[in-house]
Amino acid sequence: MARHKDDGYLDAVQGRMDGDVVKAMVEVIVQRVMEEEIARHLGAERHERSASRRGHRNGYKPRRLKTRVGELALQVPQARGVEPYSPLLFAKWQRSERALLVACAEMYFMGVSTRKVRHVLEKMGGFELSASTVSCVAQELDEKLTEFRQRRLDDRTWPYLVVDATYVKVRKRNRVVSQAVLVVAGVNDDGRREILTWRLADAESEDTWSEVFRELRQRGVRGVQWLISDGHEGIQAAVRTQFDGVSWQRCWTHFMRNALAKAGRKHKDALAKELGAARKLDDVRTCLAEAERIAERWEKDYPRLARQIRDQFEQTLAVHDLPREHRRRMYTTNMMERLMREVKRRTHSVGIFPNEASCDRLVGAHLLERHETWQCERTRYLVMDRLDARRQPPEGEAARASGVRTAKEL
């Protein structure tokens, strides 16, 4: 059987795998992907006679790609008789890295935190960027992010919304200030997760969250039944005004974190077990009765803890009557935790952003990358046919005076 250049290249790479296994494996995978891409680009496999063929192979061109596992030495297939072939994989893998480079380069050219910029660039492999390169890459990223953030969302319904926020440092009007990064993800009626939007704001407040929710409604978000978040009062107020009749679920993880902070070290483990057991009881009324018992037990030693349990425990049970799989995934904001940790890690690498556009670009690039990862998941995040249709509230049902339904009202 005839052997081709890419076969020899792959053999050579595989022969080096004992030196750097991960890097060599990535090289093999990327090379295979490019071979499949060039076949689709030309409309035919190598030497295949086909009426759909649009061009022919024309050798290879060496290309190096910087990644987190090191610099990959690749052979990019070339084509003739058709538009030039450009590997799609490169753009997808490098999008967030390119955003970080743009942010670093902007700081460098503006004379901001040069030492930090140099440190970040060295960690990423010693990149050197010209001003023209920065401008072109920034424009390309901005166009992609704008298209993604403005896409319509009315082709399906969104039973669950999960929201979270983090803070970053940005230079504004010659001052370094904290900016809130507000992020909203959703689970649609097909059980798939998507990033819906993000926004930079001066603070996390009712006004800023109302603007975010209003934007989602304008883009077609409908059918929202549960919104999961931490206990920020601005989120609660915005839910009441922007999503009529939606049930608000206080994140259990945040509730427990705040509750345990009010207890002494020697009592934390016992308290955590008691509260966890109370939440796992089958009936909501039974859960609330057990929570009251726990509050009474600890009230003498920790009155603030007892007050929190009485005021907030019921708010953690909004999804309690859902199917077990849904309840397990949606009683916290854990779906967002890993995502927000990664956003924080990447923004921390920059330190202080020179402007809001630079920060928005880097955050957006990472969120788009995560969105694409979710879209490629083989299994659905939730099996929606298990959601009891009889429990779904009618569209546009008016809320009570408080505007947010409690667990008892579900």
VEXKE-423604 format. One record per residue (C-alpha): residue number from 1; x, z, y; residue in one letter. Coordinates in steps of 0.001 Angstrom, whole numbers, plus 500000, padded with zeros to 6 digits. Example, Ala and Ser with C-alpha at 12.3 -4.5 7.8 and 13.67 -1.06 7.14 Angstrom:
! residues 2
{nr = 1	px = 512300	pz = 507800	py = 495500	rest = A}
{nr = 2	px = 513670	pz = 507140	py = 498940	rest = S}
***
This chain:
! residues 410
{nr = 1	px = 500000	pz = 500000	py = 500000	rest = M}
{nr = 2	px = 501317	pz = 499094	py = 503415	rest = A}
{nr = 3	px = 502417	pz = 501928	py = 505663	rest = R}
{nr = 4	px = 502037	pz = 501914	py = 509416	rest = H}
{nr = 5	px = 503958	pz = 503415	py = 512263	rest = K}
{nr = 6	px = 501508	pz = 506265	py = 512739	rest = D}
{nr = 7	px = 501824	pz = 507159	py = 509040	rest = D}
{nr = 8	px = 505577	pz = 507569	py = 509401	rest = G}
{nr = 9	px = 505112	pz = 509576	py = 512571	rest = Y}
{nr = 10	px = 502687	pz = 511923	py = 510878	rest = L}
{nr = 11	px = 505043	pz = 512359	py = 507928	rest = D}
{nr = 12	px = 507846	pz = 513237	py = 510332	rest = A}
{nr = 13	px = 505679	pz = 515772	py = 512111	rest = V}
{nr = 14	px = 504537	pz = 517315	py = 508865	rest = Q}
{nr = 15	px = 508177	pz = 517583	py = 507827	rest = G}
{nr = 16	px = 508826	pz = 519840	py = 510841	rest = R}
{nr = 17	px = 505899	pz = 522157	py = 510196	rest = M}
{nr = 18	px = 508095	pz = 524889	py = 508765	rest = D}
{nr = 19	px = 509761	pz = 525197	py = 512191	rest = G}
{nr = 20	px = 506643	pz = 525609	py = 514353	rest = D}
{nr = 21	px = 503539	pz = 525499	py = 512203	rest = V}
{nr = 22	px = 500880	pz = 525780	py = 514892	rest = V}
{nr = 23	px = 502462	pz = 523244	py = 517218	rest = K}
{nr = 24	px = 503044	pz = 520759	py = 514403	rest = A}
{nr = 25	px = 499482	pz = 521111	py = 513153	rest = M}
{nr = 26	px = 498136	pz = 520471	py = 516632	rest = V}
{nr = 27	px = 500298	pz = 517349	py = 516914	rest = E}
{nr = 28	px = 498955	pz = 516049	py = 513601	rest = V}
{nr = 29	px = 495352	pz = 516702	py = 514609	rest = I}
{nr = 30	px = 495711	pz = 515127	py = 518051	rest = V}
{nr = 31	px = 497409	pz = 512051	py = 516606	rest = Q}
{nr = 32	px = 494637	pz = 511601	py = 514048	rest = R}
{nr = 33	px = 492002	pz = 511936	py = 516747	rest = V}
{nr = 34	px = 493715	pz = 509245	py = 518831	rest = M}
{nr = 35	px = 493767	pz = 506895	py = 515862	rest = E}
{nr = 36	px = 490015	pz = 507353	py = 515456	rest = E}
{nr = 37	px = 489461	pz = 506889	py = 519180	rest = E}
{nr = 38	px = 491434	pz = 503627	py = 519356	rest = I}
{nr = 39	px = 489430	pz = 502295	py = 516406	rest = A}
{nr = 40	px = 486176	pz = 503024	py = 518249	rest = R}
{nr = 41	px = 487639	pz = 501609	py = 521456	rest = H}
{nr = 42	px = 488475	pz = 498311	py = 519749	rest = L}
{nr = 43	px = 485348	pz = 498237	py = 517607	rest = G}
{nr = 44	px = 487325	pz = 497814	py = 514383	rest = A}
{nr = 45	px = 489801	pz = 499586	py = 512132	rest = E}
{nr = 46	px = 493379	pz = 498352	py = 511715	rest = R}
{nr = 47	px = 493435	pz = 494773	py = 510288	rest = H}
{nr = 48	px = 489645	pz = 494826	py = 509944	rest = E}
{nr = 49	px = 487861	pz = 491512	py = 510482	rest = R}
{nr = 50	px = 484706	pz = 492305	py = 512388	rest = S}
{nr = 51	px = 482373	pz = 490528	py = 514786	rest = A}
{nr = 52	px = 482276	pz = 493720	py = 516856	rest = S}
{nr = 53	px = 486059	pz = 493727	py = 517466	rest = R}
{nr = 54	px = 486846	pz = 493754	py = 521208	rest = R}
{nr = 55	px = 490638	pz = 493651	py = 521183	rest = G}
{nr = 56	px = 493794	pz = 494348	py = 519183	rest = H}
{nr = 57	px = 496391	pz = 497078	py = 518812	rest = R}
{nr = 58	px = 499595	pz = 496712	py = 520776	rest = N}
{nr = 59	px = 501994	pz = 499362	py = 519506	rest = G}
{nr = 60	px = 502475	pz = 502877	py = 520831	rest = Y}
{nr = 61	px = 503663	pz = 504598	py = 523966	rest = K}
{nr = 62	px = 505343	pz = 508028	py = 523855	rest = P}
{nr = 63	px = 503505	pz = 510780	py = 525700	rest = R}
{nr = 64	px = 504144	pz = 514489	py = 526095	rest = R}
{nr = 65	px = 501251	pz = 516903	py = 526530	rest = L}
{nr = 66	px = 501742	pz = 520485	py = 527691	rest = K}
{nr = 67	px = 499461	pz = 522928	py = 525872	rest = T}
{nr = 68	px = 499317	pz = 526659	py = 525193	rest = R}
{nr = 69	px = 501203	pz = 526139	py = 521911	rest = V}
{nr = 70	px = 504012	pz = 524233	py = 523595	rest = G}
{nr = 71	px = 504790	pz = 520673	py = 524627	rest = E}
{nr = 72	px = 503456	pz = 518116	py = 522131	rest = L}
{nr = 73	px = 505376	pz = 514882	py = 521461	rest = A}
{nr = 74	px = 502749	pz = 512223	py = 520786	rest = L}
{nr = 75	px = 502497	pz = 508461	py = 520299	rest = Q}
{nr = 76	px = 499549	pz = 507054	py = 522244	rest = V}
{nr = 77	px = 498080	pz = 503834	py = 520738	rest = P}
{nr = 78	px = 498031	pz = 500824	py = 523082	rest = Q}
{nr = 79	px = 495530	pz = 497954	py = 523171	rest = A}
{nr = 80	px = 495494	pz = 494354	py = 524411	rest = R}
{nr = 81	px = 492648	pz = 491971	py = 525126	rest = G}
{nr = 82	px = 490457	pz = 494885	py = 526271	rest = V}
{nr = 83	px = 490463	pz = 497549	py = 528988	rest = E}
{nr = 84	px = 493336	pz = 500035	py = 528638	rest = P}
{nr = 85	px = 492826	pz = 502874	py = 526185	rest = Y}
{nr = 86	px = 493038	pz = 506426	py = 527582	rest = S}
{nr = 87	px = 492657	pz = 509354	py = 525145	rest = P}
{nr = 88	px = 489539	pz = 511338	py = 525961	rest = L}
{nr = 89	px = 491063	pz = 514377	py = 524321	rest = L}
{nr = 90	px = 493722	pz = 514721	py = 527005	rest = F}
{nr = 91	px = 491231	pz = 515059	py = 529835	rest = A}
{nr = 92	px = 489087	pz = 517599	py = 527969	rest = K}
{nr = 93	px = 491986	pz = 519792	py = 526938	rest = W}
{nr = 94	px = 493666	pz = 519749	py = 530338	rest = Q}
{nr = 95	px = 490664	pz = 520114	py = 532640	rest = R}
{nr = 96	px = 490928	pz = 523850	py = 533185	rest = S}
{nr = 97	px = 494729	pz = 523714	py = 533273	rest = E}
{nr = 98	px = 494529	pz = 520995	py = 535914	rest = R}
{nr = 99	px = 492221	pz = 523166	py = 537978	rest = A}
{nr = 100	px = 494724	pz = 525997	py = 537787	rest = L}
{nr = 101	px = 497518	pz = 523671	py = 538834	rest = L}
{nr = 102	px = 495499	pz = 522501	py = 541804	rest = V}
{nr = 103	px = 494901	pz = 526100	py = 542859	rest = A}
{nr = 104	px = 498588	pz = 526952	py = 542512	rest = C}
{nr = 105	px = 499693	pz = 523827	py = 544356	rest = A}
{nr = 106	px = 497274	pz = 524473	py = 547214	rest = E}
{nr = 107	px = 498706	pz = 527949	py = 547650	rest = M}
{nr = 108	px = 502229	pz = 526561	py = 547590	rest = Y}
{nr = 109	px = 501601	pz = 523903	py = 550206	rest = F}
{nr = 110	px = 499744	pz = 526387	py = 552412	rest = M}
{nr = 111	px = 502574	pz = 528891	py = 552170	rest = G}
{nr = 112	px = 500462	pz = 531542	py = 550456	rest = V}
{nr = 113	px = 502034	pz = 533932	py = 547948	rest = S}
{nr = 114	px = 504908	pz = 531610	py = 547042	rest = T}
{nr = 115	px = 506433	pz = 534095	py = 544602	rest = R}
{nr = 116	px = 503212	pz = 534333	py = 542606	rest = K}
{nr = 117	px = 502795	pz = 530578	py = 542619	rest = V}
{nr = 118	px = 506280	pz = 530061	py = 541253	rest = R}
{nr = 119	px = 505682	pz = 532664	py = 538552	rest = H}
{nr = 120	px = 502429	pz = 531009	py = 537423	rest = V}
{nr = 121	px = 503959	pz = 527532	py = 537364	rest = L}
{nr = 122	px = 506915	pz = 528760	py = 535336	rest = E}
{nr = 123	px = 504576	pz = 530375	py = 532807	rest = K}
{nr = 124	px = 502745	pz = 527085	py = 532418	rest = M}
{nr = 125	px = 505886	pz = 525093	py = 531743	rest = G}
{nr = 126	px = 507600	pz = 524418	py = 535048	rest = G}
{nr = 127	px = 505206	pz = 521865	py = 536587	rest = F}
{nr = 128	px = 506100	pz = 520254	py = 539886	rest = E}
{nr = 129	px = 503222	pz = 518610	py = 541742	rest = L}
{nr = 130	px = 503193	pz = 516388	py = 544798	rest = S}
{nr = 131	px = 500527	pz = 516693	py = 547483	rest = A}
{nr = 132	px = 499045	pz = 513302	py = 546553	rest = S}
{nr = 133	px = 498734	pz = 514314	py = 542905	rest = T}
{nr = 134	px = 496979	pz = 517528	py = 543891	rest = V}
{nr = 135	px = 494513	pz = 515609	py = 546075	rest = S}
{nr = 136	px = 493633	pz = 513095	py = 543349	rest = C}
{nr = 137	px = 493193	pz = 515694	py = 540631	rest = V}
{nr = 138	px = 491105	pz = 517930	py = 542899	rest = A}
{nr = 139	px = 488784	pz = 515061	py = 543813	rest = Q}
{nr = 140	px = 488296	pz = 514117	py = 540167	rest = E}
{nr = 141	px = 487499	pz = 517703	py = 539169	rest = L}
{nr = 142	px = 485118	pz = 518216	py = 542074	rest = D}
{nr = 143	px = 483111	pz = 515134	py = 541112	rest = E}
{nr = 144	px = 482770	pz = 516260	py = 537492	rest = K}
{nr = 145	px = 481803	pz = 519804	py = 538441	rest = L}
{nr = 146	px = 479258	pz = 518665	py = 541025	rest = T}
{nr = 147	px = 477597	pz = 516387	py = 538500	rest = E}
{nr = 148	px = 477488	pz = 519188	py = 535935	rest = F}
{nr = 149	px = 476142	pz = 521808	py = 538340	rest = R}
{nr = 150	px = 473412	pz = 519524	py = 539693	rest = Q}
{nr = 151	px = 472130	pz = 518212	py = 536333	rest = R}
{nr = 152	px = 468406	pz = 518482	py = 535691	rest = R}
{nr = 153	px = 467217	pz = 521220	py = 533315	rest = L}
{nr = 154	px = 463550	pz = 520321	py = 532923	rest = D}
{nr = 155	px = 463933	pz = 518467	py = 529613	rest = D}
{nr = 156	px = 463334	pz = 521723	py = 527698	rest = R}
{nr = 157	px = 462293	pz = 525356	py = 528175	rest = T}
{nr = 158	px = 464592	pz = 528373	py = 528498	rest = W}
{nr = 159	px = 463176	pz = 531515	py = 526817	rest = P}
{nr = 160	px = 466358	pz = 533537	py = 527505	rest = Y}
{nr = 161	px = 468595	pz = 533779	py = 530563	rest = L}
{nr = 162	px = 471740	pz = 535923	py = 530554	rest = V}
{nr = 163	px = 473455	pz = 536672	py = 533855	rest = V}
{nr = 164	px = 476696	pz = 538403	py = 534795	rest = D}
{nr = 165	px = 479177	pz = 538604	py = 537653	rest = A}
{nr = 166	px = 482832	pz = 539343	py = 538310	rest = T}
{nr = 167	px = 484977	pz = 539582	py = 541436	rest = Y}
{nr = 168	px = 488004	pz = 537577	py = 542578	rest = V}
{nr = 169	px = 490314	pz = 537647	py = 545604	rest = K}
{nr = 170	px = 489991	pz = 534780	py = 548093	rest = V}
{nr = 171	px = 491589	pz = 534161	py = 551476	rest = R}
{nr = 172	px = 488945	pz = 533665	py = 554170	rest = K}
{nr = 173	px = 489587	pz = 533454	py = 557903	rest = R}
{nr = 174	px = 493134	pz = 534786	py = 557467	rest = N}
{nr = 175	px = 491905	pz = 537776	py = 555483	rest = R}
{nr = 176	px = 491918	pz = 538502	py = 551756	rest = V}
{nr = 177	px = 488395	pz = 539417	py = 550634	rest = V}
{nr = 178	px = 486570	pz = 539998	py = 547357	rest = S}
{nr = 179	px = 484150	pz = 537271	py = 546321	rest = Q}
{nr = 180	px = 481495	pz = 537661	py = 543644	rest = A}
{nr = 181	px = 481354	pz = 534973	py = 540959	rest = V}
{nr = 182	px = 477739	pz = 534827	py = 539751	rest = L}
{nr = 183	px = 477199	pz = 533079	py = 536401	rest = V}
{nr = 184	px = 473989	pz = 532227	py = 534539	rest = V}
{nr = 185	px = 473809	pz = 531064	py = 530920	rest = A}
{nr = 186	px = 470686	pz = 530313	py = 528925	rest = G}
{nr = 187	px = 469401	pz = 529813	py = 525407	rest = V}
{nr = 188	px = 467002	pz = 526865	py = 525238	rest = N}
{nr = 189	px = 464012	pz = 526246	py = 522976	rest = D}
{nr = 190	px = 466315	pz = 524592	py = 520447	rest = D}
{nr = 191	px = 468360	pz = 527785	py = 520131	rest = G}
{nr = 192	px = 471441	pz = 526314	py = 521873	rest = R}
{nr = 193	px = 473505	pz = 528053	py = 524543	rest = R}
{nr = 194	px = 474349	pz = 526369	py = 527840	rest = E}
{nr = 195	px = 476027	pz = 527286	py = 531102	rest = I}
{nr = 196	px = 473329	pz = 526702	py = 533711	rest = L}
{nr = 197	px = 475065	pz = 527437	py = 536991	rest = T}
{nr = 198	px = 477615	pz = 529524	py = 538861	rest = W}
{nr = 199	px = 478163	pz = 530427	py = 542487	rest = R}
{nr = 200	px = 480608	pz = 532236	py = 544751	rest = L}
{nr = 201	px = 479047	pz = 534786	py = 547083	rest = A}
{nr = 202	px = 480229	pz = 537424	py = 549527	rest = D}
{nr = 203	px = 478484	pz = 540088	py = 547478	rest = A}
{nr = 204	px = 476238	pz = 540587	py = 544461	rest = E}
{nr = 205	px = 472881	pz = 541303	py = 546098	rest = S}
{nr = 206	px = 469195	pz = 540531	py = 545916	rest = E}
{nr = 207	px = 469654	pz = 537654	py = 548363	rest = D}
{nr = 208	px = 472507	pz = 535991	py = 546488	rest = T}
{nr = 209	px = 470844	pz = 536323	py = 543088	rest = W}
{nr = 210	px = 467575	pz = 535051	py = 544565	rest = S}
{nr = 211	px = 469395	pz = 531945	py = 545778	rest = E}
{nr = 212	px = 470826	pz = 531392	py = 542297	rest = V}
{nr = 213	px = 467443	pz = 531793	py = 540578	rest = F}
{nr = 214	px = 465731	pz = 529626	py = 543201	rest = R}
{nr = 215	px = 468254	pz = 526858	py = 542566	rest = E}
{nr = 216	px = 467572	pz = 527024	py = 538812	rest = L}
{nr = 217	px = 463839	pz = 526723	py = 539380	rest = R}
{nr = 218	px = 464386	pz = 523705	py = 541640	rest = Q}
{nr = 219	px = 466452	pz = 522062	py = 538912	rest = R}
{nr = 220	px = 463603	pz = 522502	py = 536434	rest = G}
{nr = 221	px = 464234	pz = 525776	py = 534603	rest = V}
{nr = 222	px = 460899	pz = 526904	py = 533152	rest = R}
{nr = 223	px = 459509	pz = 528933	py = 530272	rest = G}
{nr = 224	px = 461748	pz = 531944	py = 530978	rest = V}
{nr = 225	px = 460490	pz = 534997	py = 529103	rest = Q}
{nr = 226	px = 463448	pz = 537391	py = 529029	rest = W}
{nr = 227	px = 466353	pz = 537897	py = 531411	rest = L}
{nr = 228	px = 469257	pz = 540045	py = 530252	rest = I}
{nr = 229	px = 471722	pz = 541648	py = 532666	rest = S}
{nr = 230	px = 473407	pz = 544883	py = 533662	rest = D}
{nr = 231	px = 471507	pz = 547343	py = 535830	rest = G}
{nr = 232	px = 472374	pz = 545849	py = 539220	rest = H}
{nr = 233	px = 469424	pz = 546463	py = 541553	rest = E}
{nr = 234	px = 469879	pz = 543080	py = 543245	rest = G}
{nr = 235	px = 469289	pz = 541295	py = 539947	rest = I}
{nr = 236	px = 466168	pz = 543350	py = 539225	rest = Q}
{nr = 237	px = 464721	pz = 542627	py = 542668	rest = A}
{nr = 238	px = 465511	pz = 538912	py = 542409	rest = A}
{nr = 239	px = 463831	pz = 538710	py = 538993	rest = V}
{nr = 240	px = 460655	pz = 540239	py = 540433	rest = R}
{nr = 241	px = 460458	pz = 537673	py = 543235	rest = T}
{nr = 242	px = 461743	pz = 534517	py = 541524	rest = Q}
{nr = 243	px = 460555	pz = 534760	py = 537891	rest = F}
{nr = 244	px = 456938	pz = 535817	py = 537771	rest = D}
{nr = 245	px = 456062	pz = 537887	py = 534693	rest = G}
{nr = 246	px = 459536	pz = 537713	py = 533109	rest = V}
{nr = 247	px = 460675	pz = 540724	py = 531066	rest = S}
{nr = 248	px = 463958	pz = 542223	py = 532232	rest = W}
{nr = 249	px = 466263	pz = 543626	py = 529554	rest = Q}
{nr = 250	px = 468874	pz = 546140	py = 530689	rest = R}
{nr = 251	px = 472093	pz = 545470	py = 528779	rest = C}
{nr = 252	px = 472535	pz = 548164	py = 526130	rest = W}
{nr = 253	px = 476333	pz = 548023	py = 526348	rest = T}
{nr = 254	px = 476287	pz = 548740	py = 530095	rest = H}
{nr = 255	px = 473696	pz = 551485	py = 529600	rest = F}
{nr = 256	px = 475845	pz = 553203	py = 526969	rest = M}
{nr = 257	px = 479002	pz = 552845	py = 529039	rest = R}
{nr = 258	px = 477343	pz = 554572	py = 531991	rest = N}
{nr = 259	px = 475739	pz = 557247	py = 529818	rest = A}
{nr = 260	px = 478926	pz = 558192	py = 527985	rest = L}
{nr = 261	px = 480796	pz = 558408	py = 531289	rest = A}
{nr = 262	px = 478523	pz = 561326	py = 532215	rest = K}
{nr = 263	px = 479372	pz = 563311	py = 529071	rest = A}
{nr = 264	px = 482451	pz = 565336	py = 528214	rest = G}
{nr = 265	px = 485019	pz = 563891	py = 525861	rest = R}
{nr = 266	px = 484157	pz = 566189	py = 522939	rest = K}
{nr = 267	px = 480477	pz = 565156	py = 523096	rest = H}
{nr = 268	px = 480824	pz = 561376	py = 523523	rest = K}
{nr = 269	px = 480837	pz = 560476	py = 519813	rest = D}
{nr = 270	px = 477802	pz = 562607	py = 518972	rest = A}
{nr = 271	px = 475879	pz = 561298	py = 521983	rest = L}
{nr = 272	px = 476697	pz = 557676	py = 521117	rest = A}
{nr = 273	px = 475415	pz = 558147	py = 517555	rest = K}
{nr = 274	px = 472199	pz = 559782	py = 518729	rest = E}
{nr = 275	px = 471387	pz = 557108	py = 521305	rest = L}
{nr = 276	px = 472306	pz = 554311	py = 518895	rest = G}
{nr = 277	px = 470052	pz = 555736	py = 516198	rest = A}
{nr = 278	px = 467174	pz = 556100	py = 518677	rest = A}
{nr = 279	px = 467411	pz = 552457	py = 519673	rest = R}
{nr = 280	px = 467315	pz = 551271	py = 516045	rest = K}
{nr = 281	px = 463968	pz = 552876	py = 515224	rest = L}
{nr = 282	px = 461245	pz = 550342	py = 514462	rest = D}
{nr = 283	px = 458511	pz = 551348	py = 516903	rest = D}
{nr = 284	px = 459014	pz = 551389	py = 520679	rest = V}
{nr = 285	px = 456987	pz = 554569	py = 521116	rest = R}
{nr = 286	px = 459056	pz = 556294	py = 518454	rest = T}
{nr = 287	px = 462242	pz = 555148	py = 520205	rest = C}
{nr = 288	px = 461043	pz = 556618	py = 523503	rest = L}
{nr = 289	px = 460014	pz = 559903	py = 521880	rest = A}
{nr = 290	px = 463466	pz = 560234	py = 520299	rest = E}
{nr = 291	px = 465111	pz = 559397	py = 523631	rest = A}
{nr = 292	px = 463127	pz = 562189	py = 525299	rest = E}
{nr = 293	px = 464282	pz = 564602	py = 522597	rest = R}
{nr = 294	px = 467910	pz = 563590	py = 523262	rest = I}
{nr = 295	px = 467437	pz = 564040	py = 527009	rest = A}
{nr = 296	px = 466028	pz = 567535	py = 526490	rest = E}
{nr = 297	px = 468920	pz = 568473	py = 524196	rest = R}
{nr = 298	px = 471620	pz = 567464	py = 526673	rest = W}
{nr = 299	px = 469825	pz = 568328	py = 529923	rest = E}
{nr = 300	px = 471372	pz = 571776	py = 530321	rest = K}
{nr = 301	px = 474964	pz = 570535	py = 529996	rest = D}
{nr = 302	px = 474540	pz = 567088	py = 531566	rest = Y}
{nr = 303	px = 471492	pz = 566834	py = 533856	rest = P}
{nr = 304	px = 472585	pz = 563461	py = 535280	rest = R}
{nr = 305	px = 472797	pz = 562067	py = 531749	rest = L}
{nr = 306	px = 469309	pz = 563328	py = 530926	rest = A}
{nr = 307	px = 467961	pz = 561722	py = 534085	rest = R}
{nr = 308	px = 469550	pz = 558391	py = 533178	rest = Q}
{nr = 309	px = 468048	pz = 558445	py = 529681	rest = I}
{nr = 310	px = 464577	pz = 559141	py = 531050	rest = R}
{nr = 311	px = 464844	pz = 556520	py = 533799	rest = D}
{nr = 312	px = 466581	pz = 553709	py = 531945	rest = Q}
{nr = 313	px = 466221	pz = 553974	py = 528167	rest = F}
{nr = 314	px = 462894	pz = 552156	py = 528127	rest = E}
{nr = 315	px = 464456	pz = 549255	py = 530066	rest = Q}
{nr = 316	px = 466845	pz = 548641	py = 527149	rest = T}
{nr = 317	px = 463898	pz = 547991	py = 524795	rest = L}
{nr = 318	px = 462373	pz = 544874	py = 526397	rest = A}
{nr = 319	px = 463476	pz = 542734	py = 523426	rest = V}
{nr = 320	px = 462834	pz = 545421	py = 520815	rest = H}
{nr = 321	px = 459809	pz = 543741	py = 519222	rest = D}
{nr = 322	px = 461524	pz = 540370	py = 518827	rest = L}
{nr = 323	px = 462701	pz = 539097	py = 515410	rest = P}
{nr = 324	px = 465744	pz = 541024	py = 514224	rest = R}
{nr = 325	px = 468186	pz = 538138	py = 514803	rest = E}
{nr = 326	px = 466962	pz = 537630	py = 518367	rest = H}
{nr = 327	px = 466996	pz = 541345	py = 519107	rest = R}
{nr = 328	px = 470542	pz = 541723	py = 517797	rest = R}
{nr = 329	px = 471890	pz = 538935	py = 520013	rest = R}
{nr = 330	px = 469848	pz = 539508	py = 523152	rest = M}
{nr = 331	px = 469766	pz = 543283	py = 523689	rest = Y}
{nr = 332	px = 473145	pz = 543040	py = 525470	rest = T}
{nr = 333	px = 474987	pz = 540555	py = 527676	rest = T}
{nr = 334	px = 477685	pz = 540221	py = 525008	rest = N}
{nr = 335	px = 477115	pz = 536464	py = 524940	rest = M}
{nr = 336	px = 478740	pz = 536437	py = 528384	rest = M}
{nr = 337	px = 481358	pz = 539142	py = 527909	rest = E}
{nr = 338	px = 484050	pz = 536984	py = 526343	rest = R}
{nr = 339	px = 483336	pz = 534220	py = 528823	rest = L}
{nr = 340	px = 483687	pz = 536510	py = 531836	rest = M}
{nr = 341	px = 486844	pz = 538122	py = 530451	rest = R}
{nr = 342	px = 488414	pz = 534670	py = 530210	rest = E}
{nr = 343	px = 487340	pz = 533827	py = 533773	rest = V}
{nr = 344	px = 488921	pz = 537081	py = 534937	rest = K}
{nr = 345	px = 492133	pz = 536385	py = 533015	rest = R}
{nr = 346	px = 492535	pz = 532923	py = 534480	rest = R}
{nr = 347	px = 491740	pz = 533944	py = 538037	rest = T}
{nr = 348	px = 494107	pz = 536902	py = 537701	rest = H}
{nr = 349	px = 496918	pz = 534437	py = 536944	rest = S}
{nr = 350	px = 496461	pz = 533005	py = 540435	rest = V}
{nr = 351	px = 496057	pz = 536332	py = 542194	rest = G}
{nr = 352	px = 494751	pz = 535297	py = 545616	rest = I}
{nr = 353	px = 493026	pz = 531957	py = 546021	rest = F}
{nr = 354	px = 493785	pz = 530086	py = 549259	rest = P}
{nr = 355	px = 490121	pz = 529188	py = 549797	rest = N}
{nr = 356	px = 486702	pz = 529272	py = 548137	rest = E}
{nr = 357	px = 486888	pz = 525650	py = 546985	rest = A}
{nr = 358	px = 490022	pz = 526361	py = 544981	rest = S}
{nr = 359	px = 488423	pz = 529375	py = 543260	rest = C}
{nr = 360	px = 485165	pz = 527523	py = 542601	rest = D}
{nr = 361	px = 487121	pz = 524644	py = 541073	rest = R}
{nr = 362	px = 489041	pz = 526807	py = 538608	rest = L}
{nr = 363	px = 486028	pz = 528907	py = 537594	rest = V}
{nr = 364	px = 483859	pz = 525803	py = 537228	rest = G}
{nr = 365	px = 486436	pz = 524015	py = 535089	rest = A}
{nr = 366	px = 486574	pz = 526918	py = 532665	rest = H}
{nr = 367	px = 482781	pz = 527231	py = 532517	rest = L}
{nr = 368	px = 482433	pz = 523509	py = 531850	rest = L}
{nr = 369	px = 485007	pz = 523828	py = 529078	rest = E}
{nr = 370	px = 483045	pz = 526690	py = 527489	rest = R}
{nr = 371	px = 479765	pz = 524770	py = 527888	rest = H}
{nr = 372	px = 481229	pz = 521846	py = 525949	rest = E}
{nr = 373	px = 482439	pz = 524229	py = 523247	rest = T}
{nr = 374	px = 478921	pz = 525639	py = 522883	rest = W}
{nr = 375	px = 477478	pz = 522133	py = 522701	rest = Q}
{nr = 376	px = 479773	pz = 521320	py = 519769	rest = C}
{nr = 377	px = 478746	pz = 524357	py = 517712	rest = E}
{nr = 378	px = 477446	pz = 523332	py = 514311	rest = R}
{nr = 379	px = 474881	pz = 526093	py = 514017	rest = T}
{nr = 380	px = 472294	pz = 527133	py = 516570	rest = R}
{nr = 381	px = 472847	pz = 530422	py = 518370	rest = Y}
{nr = 382	px = 469246	pz = 531434	py = 517606	rest = L}
{nr = 383	px = 466653	pz = 530077	py = 515193	rest = V}
{nr = 384	px = 463760	pz = 529640	py = 517586	rest = M}
{nr = 385	px = 461026	pz = 529044	py = 515007	rest = D}
{nr = 386	px = 461352	pz = 532730	py = 514166	rest = R}
{nr = 387	px = 460130	pz = 533642	py = 517619	rest = L}
{nr = 388	px = 456507	pz = 534753	py = 517173	rest = D}
{nr = 389	px = 454438	pz = 532430	py = 519345	rest = A}
{nr = 390	px = 451756	pz = 535078	py = 519722	rest = R}
{nr = 391	px = 454204	pz = 537256	py = 521664	rest = R}
{nr = 392	px = 455117	pz = 534623	py = 524228	rest = Q}
{nr = 393	px = 453414	pz = 535305	py = 527577	rest = P}
{nr = 394	px = 451419	pz = 532516	py = 529239	rest = P}
{nr = 395	px = 453319	pz = 530379	py = 531766	rest = E}
{nr = 396	px = 452994	pz = 531819	py = 535276	rest = G}
{nr = 397	px = 451392	pz = 535098	py = 534176	rest = E}
{nr = 398	px = 451230	pz = 537421	py = 537149	rest = A}
{nr = 399	px = 453428	pz = 540489	py = 537004	rest = A}
{nr = 400	px = 452187	pz = 543956	py = 537702	rest = R}
{nr = 401	px = 452967	pz = 545603	py = 541013	rest = A}
{nr = 402	px = 456520	pz = 546331	py = 539870	rest = S}
{nr = 403	px = 456999	pz = 542696	py = 538897	rest = G}
{nr = 404	px = 459128	pz = 543505	py = 535818	rest = V}
{nr = 405	px = 457446	pz = 544351	py = 532526	rest = R}
{nr = 406	px = 458555	pz = 547310	py = 530469	rest = T}
{nr = 407	px = 458888	pz = 547535	py = 526709	rest = A}
{nr = 408	px = 455457	pz = 549175	py = 526372	rest = K}
{nr = 409	px = 453799	pz = 546194	py = 528068	rest = E}
{nr = 410	px = 455243	pz = 543621	py = 525652	rest = L}
***
